Amino acid sequence: MNNFKLKIGALLASGAMLVAVSCSEEFLEVPPVGQLAEAQLSTLAGLDASLIAAYSQVNGRGNRLGSPSNWVWGSIRGGEANKGTDPGDFTTINPIQRFENNAAGGDIGAKYNVAYEGIARANNVLRLLSKAGTTVTANDQARLSAQARFLRAHFYFELTRDYDKVPYVDESVDYGSGLEKVKNDKPMWPFIIADLEFAISKLPATQPQVGRVNVWAEKTYLAKVYMYTKEFTKAKALFDDVIANGVTSNGLKYNLVPYYDDMFRGRNDNHQESIWAYQSAANTGSVANANPEFDLNFPYNTGPDGPGNCCGFFQPSFTFVNAFRTKDGLPLLDKTYNTGANQVKNDMDVASGASFTPDAGELDPRLDHTVGRRGIPYLDWMDHPGQAWIRNQPNAGPYSPKKYVYAKSESGTFQDNSSWTPGYTGINFMIIRFADVLLLAAEAEIEVGSLEKAREYVNRVRTRAINSELKRSNGTAAANYKISTYTAAWTSKDAARLAVRHERLLELGMEGHRFYDLQRWGTAQAELDFYFAYDGAKLASALGGSKYSDKFKWVPIPQDQIDLVGKDILVQNPGF
């Protein structure tokens, strides 16, 4: 990738967050070979390399369920996507989607292991800083420690959203100094907030390398945390500052990208909407530097006429697609989009060679930038052919994912052919983007009583959607797009909440936010009941009988971690 500024690749590993188990046999106690000395790592170059190692862990390091996209934990659990492909492929996702997972299930610990490795790397930076040589200035200390603590906060944020209470380990605790005795008996939010508040005072407005976090991303992240802790006044103050004054690490004023799909194209990486993104690079000699989490999440069996050619995972749900239906340009907030003529016409059980006419009703144009559906242009490849690109329609439906999929014009540049699948890309994944900020800010404004300010923010997002109609090569609209802004004043908090929450579904769909939104709103039961009632009837073999309960608000603490240190140290989440 041409504008890749921060090399993503672990130059050194900091050691996994595992409990050390000693062995009495001396012949097994072999000193590490090729280990870097602490004196080397406590130089400025060593410290910076250690920090890059912490940054590199943000992408999950090849663990598809540990990546920041949260395509399983946020989108599939949130009902906006189905697992897809065949039921016998990547079977550990099946019980997660059906809310039948248990503490011993495969991949339950994926996020846990990835995050704690990231925490270990961040802590290692902080530990080395305490032993830094004289060449490391006070300014160096400040910038390195601020970034390390930001990254540590990020990893704990990911853990807290999924597992709730987890062991808090900082740089003062290491192997042989009580690591195995740390309990998961404390709320995590104060620790996360403390790290983020520390970093705010130390980070600059811009960075020499665009992938490094700046003070504005820091403030944004803290404001997002406050939305989880329901400290709306604090969140609003930060959002006000970020929206008015915030810039990217490369100095671009925060704003919406004018055309919706442009923010997901590699040529535009690190644009004005990208507040913090994992930096990906293609064709570096290793797909470890690429965007790893979507290698499975492309249309199936595309051959040379489409992207990826594998593997058909991560298929948008029927309920999600129907949510883009509009009437007089506005969404159906009464949730009637799953009934009667409001349902979006699809090609379920229709062969690709058979005649099919796409839905002719009013739709939000963001649908066709998010979802691949029959008869609609799929980026610059071709019209989506329907069943031929779906591995198993009865298992997940007729739709394909579209965001973060490389275009035909990006083949060989922002896409990597060096692995078993061409699905590795150099397209950055945005962990936080500006539209997310505007909609979170709208939520905060509602809760503090500023409903009209909330409407302004939502309309700003919808105006970009209005200007983002998908066009065919002849310049005509690909579907009957009709979308407008909210013109009537908002006078009811409840009505305003419905509008903002639905807007987040439409704007941020398939980006890993949905379950976490439902979790913090307390609406998971109602929304997932709604999803299972509809998609479960259409996909009986995959989803029939599935149901959500608040037991699954949290992922169980991985049983292997409990077995390692004892159930008196790690307490399992209720119900597991």
C-alpha positions as CSV (number, residue, x, y, z in Angstrom):
1,M,0.0,0.0,0.0
2,N,1.4,3.3,-1.1
3,N,0.6,5.4,1.9
4,F,1.5,2.8,4.5
5,K,3.4,4.7,7.2
6,L,3.5,2.4,10.3
7,K,5.1,-1.0,9.6
8,I,2.8,-3.6,11.1
9,G,4.8,-6.7,12.0
10,A,5.9,-7.7,15.3
11,L,9.6,-6.9,15.4
12,L,9.8,-8.7,18.7
13,A,7.4,-10.5,20.9
14,S,6.8,-9.5,24.5
15,G,5.7,-12.8,25.7
16,A,2.2,-14.2,26.1
17,M,0.1,-13.6,29.2
18,L,0.3,-17.1,30.4
19,V,1.0,-18.5,33.8
20,A,4.5,-19.9,33.9
21,V,4.7,-23.5,35.0
22,S,8.1,-24.6,36.4
23,C,9.6,-28.0,35.8
24,S,11.9,-29.8,38.2
25,E,14.0,-31.5,35.5
26,E,17.0,-29.3,34.9
27,F,17.5,-30.6,31.3
28,L,14.2,-29.0,30.4
29,E,15.3,-25.6,31.6
30,V,17.0,-24.4,28.4
31,P,18.0,-20.7,28.2
32,P,16.2,-18.8,25.4
33,V,18.1,-18.7,22.1
34,G,18.3,-15.4,20.2
35,Q,16.7,-13.4,23.0
36,L,17.2,-9.6,22.9
37,A,18.9,-8.3,26.0
38,E,17.0,-5.8,28.2
39,A,19.7,-3.2,27.6
40,Q,19.0,-3.4,23.8
41,L,15.3,-3.0,24.3
42,S,15.6,-0.1,26.7
43,T,17.2,2.1,24.1
44,L,15.1,4.4,22.0
45,A,15.2,2.1,19.0
46,G,14.3,-0.9,21.2
47,L,11.5,0.9,22.9
48,D,10.0,2.0,19.6
49,A,10.3,-1.5,18.2
50,S,8.5,-2.9,21.3
51,L,5.7,-0.3,20.9
52,I,5.3,-1.3,17.2
53,A,5.0,-4.9,18.4
54,A,2.1,-3.8,20.6
55,Y,0.5,-1.9,17.7
56,S,0.8,-5.0,15.5
57,Q,-1.2,-7.1,18.0
58,V,-4.3,-4.9,17.3
59,N,-5.0,-6.9,14.1
60,G,-5.3,-10.2,16.0
61,R,-2.2,-11.6,14.4
62,G,-3.9,-14.1,12.3
63,N,-6.7,-15.1,14.8
64,R,-9.9,-14.4,12.8
65,L,-12.0,-14.2,16.0
66,G,-9.5,-11.9,17.7
67,S,-9.5,-9.2,15.1
68,P,-10.8,-5.6,15.7
69,S,-13.5,-6.1,13.0
70,N,-15.5,-8.2,15.5
71,W,-17.3,-9.7,12.6
72,V,-18.4,-12.7,14.8
73,W,-18.7,-11.1,18.2
74,G,-20.3,-7.8,17.1
75,S,-22.1,-8.5,13.8
76,I,-23.1,-12.2,13.8
77,R,-24.0,-12.0,17.5
78,G,-25.9,-8.8,16.7
79,G,-28.2,-10.4,14.1
80,E,-27.1,-8.2,11.2
81,A,-25.2,-11.1,9.7
82,N,-25.3,-14.9,9.6
83,K,-22.3,-17.1,9.8
84,G,-22.7,-18.3,6.2
85,T,-20.9,-20.9,4.1
86,D,-21.6,-24.6,5.0
87,P,-22.7,-25.6,8.5
88,G,-19.7,-28.0,8.7
89,D,-17.1,-25.2,8.0
90,F,-15.6,-23.3,11.0
91,T,-18.1,-25.0,13.2
92,T,-17.0,-23.2,16.4
93,I,-19.0,-20.2,15.1
94,N,-22.3,-22.1,15.0
95,P,-22.9,-22.2,18.8
96,I,-21.8,-18.5,19.1
97,Q,-24.4,-17.5,16.5
98,R,-27.1,-19.6,18.1
99,F,-26.2,-18.5,21.7
100,E,-25.4,-22.1,22.7
101,N,-21.7,-21.6,23.4
102,N,-20.0,-22.8,26.6
103,A,-16.8,-22.1,28.5
104,A,-14.9,-25.0,26.9
105,G,-16.0,-24.2,23.3
106,G,-13.3,-23.7,20.7
107,D,-12.6,-20.0,19.9
108,I,-14.3,-18.8,23.1
109,G,-10.8,-17.8,24.2
110,A,-9.8,-16.2,20.9
111,K,-10.4,-12.6,21.9
112,Y,-9.1,-13.3,25.4
113,N,-5.7,-14.7,24.2
114,V,-5.2,-12.0,21.5
115,A,-6.1,-9.1,23.9
116,Y,-3.8,-10.4,26.7
117,E,-0.9,-10.8,24.3
118,G,-1.5,-7.1,23.3
119,I,-1.6,-6.1,27.0
120,A,1.6,-8.0,27.6
121,R,3.3,-6.1,24.8
122,A,2.0,-2.8,26.0
123,N,3.1,-3.6,29.6
124,N,6.5,-4.6,28.3
125,V,7.0,-1.1,26.8
126,L,6.0,0.5,30.1
127,R,8.3,-1.8,32.0
128,L,11.3,-1.1,29.7
129,L,10.6,2.6,30.0
130,S,11.3,2.5,33.7
131,K,14.8,1.2,32.8
132,A,15.4,3.5,29.8
133,G,18.8,4.8,29.1
134,T,19.9,8.4,29.1
135,T,19.3,8.7,25.4
136,V,15.6,8.4,26.0
137,T,14.4,12.0,26.7
138,A,11.4,13.1,28.8
139,N,9.5,13.8,25.6
140,D,10.3,10.3,24.4
141,Q,9.1,8.8,27.7
142,A,5.8,10.8,27.4
143,R,5.0,9.8,23.8
144,L,5.9,6.2,24.2
145,S,4.1,5.7,27.6
146,A,1.0,7.4,26.3
147,Q,0.7,5.2,23.3
148,A,1.4,2.1,25.3
149,R,-1.3,3.0,27.8
150,F,-3.8,3.8,25.0
151,L,-3.2,0.4,23.5
152,R,-3.5,-1.3,26.9
153,A,-6.8,0.5,27.4
154,H,-8.0,-0.6,23.9
155,F,-7.3,-4.3,24.7
156,Y,-9.0,-4.1,28.1
157,F,-11.9,-2.4,26.4
158,E,-12.3,-5.3,24.0
159,L,-12.0,-7.8,26.9
160,T,-14.5,-5.9,29.1
161,R,-17.2,-5.7,26.4
162,D,-17.1,-9.5,25.9
163,Y,-16.0,-11.1,29.2
164,D,-17.0,-8.3,31.7
165,K,-14.6,-8.7,34.7
166,V,-11.2,-10.0,33.7
167,P,-7.8,-10.0,35.6
168,Y,-6.2,-6.5,35.5
169,V,-2.5,-6.8,35.0
170,D,-0.3,-3.8,34.6
171,E,3.5,-3.4,34.1
172,S,4.2,-4.0,37.8
173,V,3.1,-7.7,37.6
174,D,5.1,-10.2,35.6
175,Y,6.1,-13.8,35.7
176,G,7.3,-14.8,39.1
177,S,5.7,-11.7,40.7
178,G,2.1,-12.8,41.3
179,L,0.7,-13.0,37.7
180,E,-1.0,-16.3,38.5
181,K,-2.7,-14.8,41.6
182,V,-4.5,-11.9,39.9
183,K,-8.3,-12.3,40.3
184,N,-11.0,-11.1,38.0
185,D,-13.0,-9.4,40.9
186,K,-12.7,-5.7,40.0
187,P,-14.7,-3.6,37.5
188,M,-12.5,-2.8,34.6
189,W,-13.8,0.6,33.5
190,P,-11.9,2.7,36.1
191,F,-8.6,1.2,34.8
192,I,-9.5,1.8,31.2
193,I,-10.5,5.4,31.9
194,A,-7.3,6.0,33.9
195,D,-5.1,4.8,31.0
196,L,-7.0,7.0,28.5
197,E,-7.0,10.1,30.7
198,F,-3.2,9.7,31.2
199,A,-2.6,9.4,27.5
200,I,-4.7,12.6,26.7
201,S,-2.2,14.8,28.5
202,K,0.8,13.3,26.7
203,L,-0.2,12.8,23.0
204,P,0.2,15.3,20.2
205,A,-2.4,16.5,17.7
206,T,-0.5,14.8,14.8
207,Q,2.0,12.1,14.5
208,P,4.9,11.5,12.1
209,Q,3.5,8.1,11.3
210,V,-0.2,8.1,10.5
211,G,-0.9,4.7,12.1
212,R,0.0,6.0,15.5
213,V,-2.8,7.3,17.7
214,N,-3.0,11.0,18.4
215,V,-4.8,13.0,21.1
216,W,-8.0,13.3,19.1
217,A,-8.3,9.6,18.7
218,E,-7.6,9.3,22.4
219,K,-10.4,11.8,23.3
220,T,-12.8,10.0,21.0
221,Y,-12.0,6.6,22.6
222,L,-12.5,8.0,26.0
223,A,-15.8,9.5,25.0
224,K,-16.9,6.1,23.6
225,V,-16.0,4.5,26.9
226,Y,-18.1,7.1,28.8
227,M,-21.1,6.0,26.6
228,Y,-20.6,2.5,28.0
229,T,-20.4,3.8,31.6
230,K,-23.4,6.1,30.9
231,E,-21.5,9.2,31.8
232,F,-23.2,11.2,29.1
233,T,-22.3,14.7,30.1
234,K,-18.6,13.8,30.1
235,A,-19.0,12.1,26.8
236,K,-20.8,15.1,25.3
237,A,-18.0,17.5,26.3
238,L,-15.4,15.3,24.6
239,F,-17.5,14.8,21.5
240,D,-18.1,18.6,21.2
241,D,-14.3,19.1,21.2
242,V,-13.6,16.2,18.8
243,I,-16.3,17.2,16.3
244,A,-15.3,20.9,16.3
245,N,-11.5,20.6,16.4
246,G,-10.4,17.0,15.8
247,V,-7.8,16.1,13.1
248,T,-6.4,12.8,12.0
249,S,-2.8,11.7,12.9
250,N,-1.8,13.1,9.4
251,G,-3.6,16.4,10.1
252,L,-6.8,16.1,8.1
253,K,-9.8,17.8,9.8
254,Y,-12.3,15.2,10.9
255,N,-15.2,14.9,8.4
256,L,-17.4,12.5,6.5
257,V,-16.0,11.1,3.3
258,P,-18.3,12.6,0.6
259,Y,-19.2,9.2,-1.1
260,Y,-20.0,6.3,1.2
261,D,-18.1,3.5,-0.5
262,D,-14.9,5.6,-0.9
263,M,-14.0,5.1,2.8
264,F,-13.6,1.4,2.2
265,R,-11.2,1.7,-0.7
266,G,-7.5,1.2,-0.2
267,R,-6.5,4.2,-2.3
268,N,-8.2,6.4,0.3
269,D,-6.8,4.9,3.5
270,N,-6.2,7.3,6.3
271,H,-8.8,9.7,5.0
272,Q,-10.7,12.4,7.0
273,E,-13.2,9.9,8.4
274,S,-10.6,7.5,9.8
275,I,-10.1,8.4,13.4
276,W,-8.2,5.2,14.3
277,A,-7.5,2.4,11.9
278,Y,-5.5,-0.7,11.9
279,Q,-2.8,-0.2,9.2
280,S,-2.7,-3.0,6.6
281,A,-0.3,-3.5,3.7
282,A,-0.4,-5.9,0.8
283,N,2.4,-7.5,-1.2
284,T,5.0,-7.1,1.5
285,G,6.2,-10.7,1.4
286,S,3.9,-11.8,4.2
287,V,0.2,-11.7,4.6
288,A,0.8,-11.1,8.3
289,N,0.9,-7.4,7.4
290,A,-2.4,-7.5,5.5
291,N,-5.9,-7.2,6.7
292,P,-6.4,-10.8,8.0
293,E,-9.9,-11.0,9.3
294,F,-11.8,-11.0,6.1
295,D,-9.9,-13.7,4.2
296,L,-13.0,-15.9,4.6
297,N,-15.5,-13.2,4.1
298,F,-15.9,-12.9,0.3
299,P,-18.5,-14.2,-2.1
300,Y,-18.0,-17.9,-2.8
301,N,-16.9,-19.5,-6.1
302,T,-16.4,-16.2,-8.0
303,G,-13.5,-17.4,-10.1
304,P,-11.9,-14.7,-12.2
305,D,-15.1,-12.6,-12.2
306,G,-15.2,-11.7,-8.6
307,P,-13.1,-11.2,-5.5
308,G,-11.6,-13.7,-3.1
309,N,-13.2,-16.9,-4.5
310,C,-13.6,-18.0,-0.9
311,C,-15.3,-18.8,1.4
312,G,-18.8,-17.5,1.7
313,F,-18.7,-16.6,5.4
314,F,-20.3,-13.5,7.0
315,Q,-23.6,-13.2,5.0
316,P,-25.9,-10.3,5.7
317,S,-29.2,-11.4,7.4
318,F,-32.7,-11.0,5.9
319,T,-33.7,-8.8,8.8
320,F,-30.7,-6.5,8.3
321,V,-31.4,-6.1,4.6
322,N,-35.1,-5.3,5.2
323,A,-34.1,-2.6,7.7
324,F,-33.0,-0.4,4.7
325,R,-36.5,-0.1,3.5
326,T,-37.7,3.5,3.4
327,K,-41.1,5.2,3.1
328,D,-41.0,8.8,1.9
329,G,-37.3,8.7,2.4
330,L,-37.3,7.7,6.1
331,P,-36.7,4.3,7.7
332,L,-39.6,2.2,9.2
333,L,-38.9,2.8,12.8
334,D,-42.0,0.8,13.7
335,K,-40.1,-2.3,12.6
336,T,-42.7,-3.2,10.0
337,Y,-39.9,-3.8,7.4
338,N,-40.1,-7.6,8.0
339,T,-43.8,-7.7,7.0
340,G,-45.7,-7.8,3.7
341,A,-44.6,-5.7,0.8
342,N,-41.9,-4.0,3.0
343,Q,-39.7,-7.1,2.8
344,V,-36.9,-6.6,0.3
345,K,-37.3,-9.0,-2.6
346,N,-34.5,-11.5,-2.9
347,D,-33.4,-14.5,-5.0
348,M,-33.6,-17.2,-2.3
349,D,-34.0,-20.6,-4.1
350,V,-33.7,-18.9,-7.5
351,A,-30.9,-20.3,-9.7
352,S,-28.5,-17.9,-11.2
353,G,-29.5,-18.9,-14.7
354,A,-33.2,-18.2,-13.9
355,S,-34.9,-14.9,-14.5
356,F,-34.9,-12.5,-11.6
357,T,-35.8,-8.8,-11.2
358,P,-34.4,-7.0,-8.1
359,D,-36.6,-5.2,-5.6
360,A,-38.3,-2.1,-7.0
361,G,-39.4,-0.4,-3.8
362,E,-37.8,2.5,-1.9
363,L,-34.4,1.8,-0.3
364,D,-31.7,3.5,1.5
365,P,-28.6,3.5,-0.8
366,R,-26.3,2.4,1.9
367,L,-27.8,-1.1,1.5
368,D,-26.0,-1.5,-1.8
369,H,-22.7,-0.3,-0.4
370,T,-23.0,-2.8,2.4
371,V,-24.7,-5.9,0.9
372,G,-24.1,-7.8,-2.3
373,R,-27.5,-8.8,-3.8
374,R,-28.7,-10.4,-7.0
375,G,-28.8,-8.1,-10.0
376,I,-27.0,-5.1,-8.4
377,P,-23.4,-4.1,-9.3
378,Y,-20.9,-5.7,-7.0
379,L,-18.3,-3.0,-6.8
380,D,-16.6,-2.9,-10.3
381,W,-16.7,-6.6,-10.8
382,M,-20.1,-7.4,-12.3
383,D,-23.8,-7.6,-11.3
384,H,-24.0,-10.0,-8.4
385,P,-25.2,-13.3,-10.0
386,G,-27.0,-14.6,-6.9
387,Q,-26.9,-18.2,-6.1
388,A,-23.7,-18.9,-8.0
389,W,-21.7,-16.8,-5.5
390,I,-23.4,-18.3,-2.4
391,R,-22.0,-21.4,-1.0
392,N,-25.1,-22.6,0.7
393,Q,-28.3,-20.5,0.6
394,P,-30.3,-22.6,3.0
395,N,-27.6,-22.1,5.6
396,A,-27.3,-18.4,5.5
397,G,-29.5,-16.8,2.8
398,P,-28.8,-15.1,-0.6
399,Y,-26.7,-12.1,0.3
400,S,-22.9,-11.4,0.3
401,P,-20.8,-9.0,2.4
402,K,-19.4,-5.9,0.5
403,K,-17.6,-3.6,2.9
404,Y,-13.8,-4.0,2.9
405,V,-14.0,-6.3,-0.1
406,Y,-11.4,-5.3,-2.7
407,A,-12.5,-3.9,-6.0
408,K,-11.4,-5.3,-9.3
409,S,-9.4,-2.2,-9.9
410,E,-7.6,-2.9,-6.6
411,S,-6.4,-6.4,-7.6
412,G,-2.7,-6.8,-7.2
413,T,-2.2,-3.4,-5.5
414,F,-4.4,-3.5,-2.4
415,Q,-4.9,-7.2,-2.6
416,D,-2.3,-9.9,-1.9
417,N,-2.0,-13.2,-3.9
418,S,0.8,-14.7,-1.8
419,S,-1.4,-17.0,0.3
420,W,-3.9,-19.8,-0.2
421,T,-6.6,-17.3,-0.9
422,P,-6.4,-13.9,-2.6
423,G,-8.7,-12.5,0.2
424,Y,-5.9,-10.8,2.1
425,T,-6.0,-7.1,1.5
426,G,-4.1,-3.9,2.2
427,I,-7.3,-2.0,3.0
428,N,-7.2,-0.5,6.5
429,F,-9.8,-1.5,9.0
430,M,-11.3,1.5,10.8
431,I,-11.8,0.8,14.5
432,I,-13.4,4.2,14.9
433,R,-14.7,6.5,12.2
434,F,-16.3,9.9,12.2
435,A,-19.8,8.8,11.4
436,D,-19.6,6.5,14.5
437,V,-18.6,9.6,16.5
438,L,-21.5,11.7,15.2
439,L,-24.0,9.0,16.1
440,L,-22.5,8.4,19.5
441,A,-22.6,12.2,20.0
442,A,-26.3,12.2,19.0
443,E,-27.0,9.6,21.7
444,A,-25.2,11.7,24.3
445,E,-27.1,14.8,23.2
446,I,-30.4,13.0,23.6
447,E,-29.5,11.8,27.1
448,V,-28.6,15.3,28.2
449,G,-31.7,16.8,26.7
450,S,-30.4,18.4,23.4
451,L,-32.7,16.6,21.0
452,E,-32.3,19.1,18.2
453,K,-28.5,18.8,18.3
454,A,-29.0,15.0,18.0
455,R,-31.2,15.5,14.9
456,E,-28.5,17.7,13.4
457,Y,-25.9,15.0,13.8
458,V,-28.1,12.3,12.4
459,N,-29.1,14.4,9.4
460,R,-25.4,15.1,8.7
461,V,-24.9,11.3,8.4
462,R,-28.0,10.9,6.3
463,T,-27.0,13.7,4.0
464,R,-23.9,11.8,3.0
465,A,-26.1,8.8,2.3
466,I,-28.4,10.9,0.1
467,N,-25.3,11.8,-2.0
468,S,-24.1,8.2,-2.2
469,E,-26.5,6.5,-4.7
470,L,-24.9,3.5,-6.4
471,K,-24.9,4.1,-10.1
472,R,-24.5,1.7,-13.0
473,S,-21.9,2.4,-15.7
474,N,-24.5,4.3,-17.7
475,G,-25.1,6.7,-14.9
476,T,-28.5,5.4,-13.8
477,A,-29.3,4.5,-10.2
478,A,-28.8,0.8,-9.5
479,A,-32.1,0.7,-7.5
480,N,-35.0,2.9,-6.4
481,Y,-33.1,4.9,-3.8
482,K,-35.2,7.3,-1.7
483,I,-33.7,8.8,1.4
484,S,-34.2,12.1,3.1
485,T,-33.3,13.9,6.3
486,Y,-35.5,14.3,9.4
487,T,-37.2,17.7,8.9
488,A,-39.6,17.7,11.8
489,A,-38.3,18.7,15.2
490,W,-37.5,15.9,17.7
491,T,-39.6,16.4,20.8
492,S,-39.5,12.9,22.3
493,K,-36.5,11.3,23.8
494,D,-37.9,7.8,23.1
495,A,-38.6,8.6,19.5
496,A,-35.2,10.2,19.1
497,R,-33.5,7.2,20.6
498,L,-35.3,4.9,18.1
499,A,-34.1,7.1,15.2
500,V,-30.5,7.2,16.3
501,R,-30.3,3.5,17.1
502,H,-31.7,2.6,13.7
503,E,-29.3,5.0,12.0
504,R,-26.3,3.2,13.7
505,L,-27.6,-0.1,12.2
506,L,-27.8,1.4,8.7
507,E,-24.6,3.4,8.8
508,L,-22.3,1.0,10.7
509,G,-23.8,-2.3,9.6
510,M,-21.4,-5.2,9.1
511,E,-18.6,-3.3,10.9
512,G,-18.8,-5.2,14.2
513,H,-20.7,-2.7,16.4
514,R,-24.3,-4.1,16.5
515,F,-24.2,-6.6,19.5
516,Y,-22.2,-4.1,21.6
517,D,-24.8,-1.4,20.9
518,L,-27.6,-3.7,21.9
519,Q,-25.7,-4.7,25.0
520,R,-25.2,-1.1,26.2
521,W,-28.7,-0.1,25.3
522,G,-30.2,-3.1,27.1
523,T,-32.2,-4.0,24.0
524,A,-30.5,-7.3,23.1
525,Q,-33.3,-9.5,24.1
526,A,-36.0,-7.7,22.1
527,E,-33.8,-7.2,19.0
528,L,-32.5,-10.7,18.8
529,D,-35.9,-12.2,19.4
530,F,-37.1,-10.1,16.4
531,Y,-34.1,-11.4,14.3
532,F,-34.5,-15.0,15.2
533,A,-38.3,-15.0,14.6
534,Y,-37.7,-13.9,11.0
535,D,-34.3,-15.3,10.0
536,G,-34.9,-18.5,12.0
537,A,-38.1,-19.2,10.0
538,K,-36.2,-18.7,6.7
539,L,-33.1,-20.6,7.7
540,A,-34.6,-23.3,9.8
541,S,-31.6,-25.7,9.6
542,A,-29.1,-23.1,10.8
543,L,-31.1,-20.9,13.1
544,G,-34.3,-22.9,13.9
545,G,-34.9,-23.0,17.7
546,S,-32.2,-20.4,18.4
547,K,-32.8,-18.0,21.2
548,Y,-31.0,-15.3,23.2
549,S,-31.0,-14.9,26.9
550,D,-29.1,-12.3,29.0
551,K,-26.9,-15.1,30.2
552,F,-25.1,-14.5,26.9
553,K,-24.6,-10.8,27.5
554,W,-21.1,-11.9,28.4
555,V,-18.8,-14.5,26.8
556,P,-17.8,-17.2,29.3
557,I,-14.3,-16.9,30.8
558,P,-12.4,-19.6,28.8
559,Q,-12.4,-22.8,30.8
560,D,-8.7,-23.5,30.0
561,Q,-7.8,-20.2,31.8
562,I,-9.7,-21.2,34.9
563,D,-8.1,-24.7,34.9
564,L,-4.7,-23.0,34.7
565,V,-5.0,-20.9,37.8
566,G,-8.0,-22.2,39.7
567,K,-11.7,-21.2,40.0
568,D,-10.9,-19.3,43.2
569,I,-8.8,-17.0,41.1
570,L,-10.9,-16.7,37.9
571,V,-14.6,-16.7,38.7
572,Q,-16.8,-17.8,35.8
573,N,-19.6,-15.5,34.5
574,P,-23.1,-16.4,35.7
575,G,-24.9,-19.2,34.0
576,F,-21.8,-20.9,32.6
